Amino acid sequence: MTSYKTKIGIPKALLYYKYGDLWANFFNELDCEIVYSPETNFEILEQGKKLSIDESCLALKIYLGHIDYLSDKVDYILVPRIVSLAKKEKVCTNFNALYDIVNNLCETRLIHYNIDVEKGFHEAKGFLLMGKRLYKKRSDIVRAYRKAKRIVQRKEEHRYLKQFNLLKTSFKKKILLVGFAYNLYDFLIGKRVVDCLIKEDVDLIYADVFNKDDIKDKYKVISDQLYWTYSKELLSSIAFYQDKVDGLILISVFPCGPDSLTNEMCLRKVKKPIMTIIIDELTNDAGLETRIECFIDIIKRKED
């Protein structure tokens, strides 16, 4: 007779696209069953809109739709609370409030960890407490966390080396896709842009793929005033890649506060052709495709 495995729900939205591999490997090592929500679709978006206030950004509305999908299918839903990842830095306030928002909307039990470096709450400590809540042994939790971190590190190194090799060996025009991972890889946000670009026969370089040592503090080339960690990473990546690509496409969702500022910084400081794409609930694919075609045509003609 097989023992029951605790079902952990992981919504495929927001921080999933940055930490999903870490979560999956951690819970797998602790012998939990992981239940994912599907790729974002219009049904999930519509449900998320019902649970959101009008002022919420599109990414948060999508996330709440994923939460609703999982709510009756699991024992726990993973909803982290992240405030600061380094001293004198913050993340978007949505990530600070995420646990509280979901806790007030969802009857399913939540499992979470806190990261607030300025107050002494680090990732490793958060995962330890999360494992204890699942009644796992301390030694097993530590082993699971360390193994998950090693797996993620190897995967990130592989992605970076593969992308850097593409930069050195391909003769196609290269477009740097800039955006938070949850925008770049979501089916209703970034994938629409990627699908259009694939038709244009260009190489796609992703700004969220980088070596931390290579990009360290490079954001200061564009602005030295930022305190949003994820925005600093993107600006540092732009500064690192900008001389290696032919153009940039900035992908944002409406109405993202951090992006509204950093996009303007890029338009002023980066000397390569830039197009800003802001996706909202009403973005038309036909219009999007036409804009991208025109942008790529300008880049190709520029050096003819």
N, C-alpha and C positions, 0 to 999 in steps of 0.2 A: 504494500500500500504506500503510495507516494504521499509525502507531506505537502501541506498547503504552502504555496509561495505567496508572500505579500505582493500585491499588485501596486506598482508605482506608476502613476500616470505622468507622462511628460508631454506637454503641449508643444507642438512644432511651430513655435513662434518666439519672437523676442530673443531672449538670451539662449534659447536652444541652439541657435546657429553659431554661437560662440563657445558654449560650454556643453553642448549635447553629448559629445564623445566622452568627456570627463564624467558626466552623470551616468551614461550608459555603462561604462566600464566599471564604475564604482558600485552601482547597484547589482550588476551581473556578478561581480566578485562576492557580493554579500548574499547571493542566491535569491535575489528578488526577481519577480517577473515584471518586465517593463511593458507598458501599454502606451503606444504613441497615438496621438491624434493624426488624422490624414494630412496630406498637403492642403494648404489653404484653398478653399473654393468659395463660391459666392454664397452658398448656404451658411458656411461658417462666418463669413463677413456679416451677413444680415443678422445672424443671431448675436454677434458681438456688438453690432450697432444698437440693438435693443437693450443691451446691458451697460452701455457707455453713455456718458454725457456728451453733448454735441461737441464740446471743446477738445475731446480726446483726439490724439493723433491716430491716423489710420492703423499704424502698427499696434497700438494698444487695443483698438477695437477688434482687430483680427485676433489678438491674443485672448481676449475674453471669449471670443467665439470658440476657440480651441479649448478653453477651460470648460465651457458649457458642454462641449462634445464629450469630454472625459468624465464629467461629473457623476454619472451613474454606472461607470464601467470599472472603477478601481477602488482600492482601499485608501490610497493617499494620492494627492496631486502635488508634485514638486513645484513650489513657488518660492524661489530665493528672495532674500531682501539684501540689496547691495546699496551701500551709502558711499563708501570711499574705498578705493583700492590702493591708495598711497596717501601719504601725508600732504596736506594742503591741496588735495584734489577731491573732486566729487564726480558722481555720475548723474545722468538725467533723473529728475525727481520722480519720474514714473517708476524707476527701479527701487527707489526708497520706499514708495508707497504700495508697491505691487502686492505684497503679502496682505496688507490691510484691505486693499480694494477687493481682492479675490475672496478673502475671509468673510467679507460682508455680503458677497454675492452668491457664494457657493456653500452648499450644505455638506459636501464631501470633505473629509478630514484633509488637512494640508500637512505636508512635511516640508521643512524649510531650513535654510542656514543663513546666518547673518555674516556679512563682511562690512566692517567699519574700522578700517585700519587706524584711523585717528583715535578711536576709543579702545583699541587693542583687540578687536575681533577680526582674526585672520581666517583665510579660507580653510586651512588645515583644522583649526579649532572648530569651525562650523561643520565640517564633514564628520568630525569625531562625535559631536553632539547629535548630529542627524542619525548616525549609525547606532548610537546608544538608544535613541528613541525607537529604533527598530529591534531593540533587545539583542543586538549583536555584541560579541566580545570585543574589548578594546583592541586586542592584538589583531583580530580579523579586520577591524575597521581601518586601522593604521596600514595594514598590508594592502587592503583594497584601494585605499586612497593613493598610496605610493605607486602601486602598479598602474592605476588609472592615469596618474600624472606622467609616468614613463611612456605609456602607449600614446597619449596625446602629444607629447613632445616629439616622438618619432614621426607621427603623422604630420605634424606641423612642419617639421624639417623637410620631409619628403615633398610636401606641397610647395614649399618655398624653393627648393632646389629645382623642381620640375618647372616652375614658373620662370626662375632666373635663367634656366637653360633655354627656354623658349625665347626670352629676350635676346640671347646671344646668337641663336641659330636661325631664327625665322626672318624672312625678308618681307613679310607682309606688314601693312600698316598696323600699328599697335594702339589700342585704346585702353586707357586706365579707367576702370570702373570704380568709382569712389562712393562709398556709402557704408552705413552700419551693416554688419553681416545679416541682421534680420530683415533688412531691406533688399540687399543684393540677392539673397537666395530664396526669398519667399515667392511662392508660385504666382500670386496676384500682384506682386510689386516688381522685383528685379528680374524675374524670369521673363516677363513680357519684354523688357528691354533687351535681355540677352538673346531672345529668339529673333528679334529684329536685327541685331548686330550679326548674328550667325549668317544671315542671308547676305550680308555685305562683304563677307570673306575677309574679315580682319581678325587679328589676334586679340584676345581679351586678357588683360592683365588686371588682377584684382587687388585693390588697395588694402584689403584686410589680410593679405598673405604677405608676410614679411618676417625678417629676422630682427628680433628686438635690438640686438647689438648694432645692427646696420642703421636703424632709424632713430636711435636714442637721441632725444632732444632736437631732432631736425625740424620739429614744428616751429621752432623759434625763427626760422627763415621766413615763415609766413606771419606768425604772431607769437609773441612771448607772454601774452596776457591770459591765455586759456587756463582753466582749471577743471574742465570736463575731461576725464581720463580717456574715454573712447574717442572724443573729438581730437585730442592731442595725438593719439595713435594714428588717426586718419591723416591729419595734416603732416605728421612726420613721414608717413608713407608717401604722400604726394611729393614732398620735398625730395625724397629718395628716388622716386620713379620718374619725376617729370622730365628729366633729360634723356630718358630711355624710351619714351613713348611719343606718339604723334599727336595725341589729343586726349582730353579728359571728359568723361561724362559723370556728373554729380547726380546721384539718385537719392532723392529725399521723399518723405511723405508729408502730407499736409495735416496739421500745422506744427511741424517740429521746431521748437525753439532753438536748440543748439545748432541745428543745420542752417537756420535762417541767418545766423551770424557767421558760421564758418564758411558757408558757400560764398558769402559776400567777400570774405577775406581772400578766398581763392581767386575770385574774379579780379580782384585788385592786384594780387601779388604774383600769380602764376602766369608765365609768359607763353604758354601753349594754348591752342584753341580749346575752349571749354563750352560744354552745353550743360545746362541745369535742367533736370527732369524732376518735376514734383508730381508725385502720384497721389490722387485722391480717389474717392469712391466713384467718381464719374469719368475718370480718364478714359478716353476713347482710343482703342488699339490702332485704328486706321490713322488717326491724327498723330499718334506716337510714332508709328512706322514712317510716316512722311517726314517728320522732323529729323529722325535718325538718318534716313536716307540722305537728306540735304546736308546734314552735318558731315557725314562720311564723304560725300561728294566734294565738299569744300576742302577737306583735308587731302583727298587724293589729287585734286586739281592744284592745290597750293604748291606742290613740288614738281608738277609736270613741266 
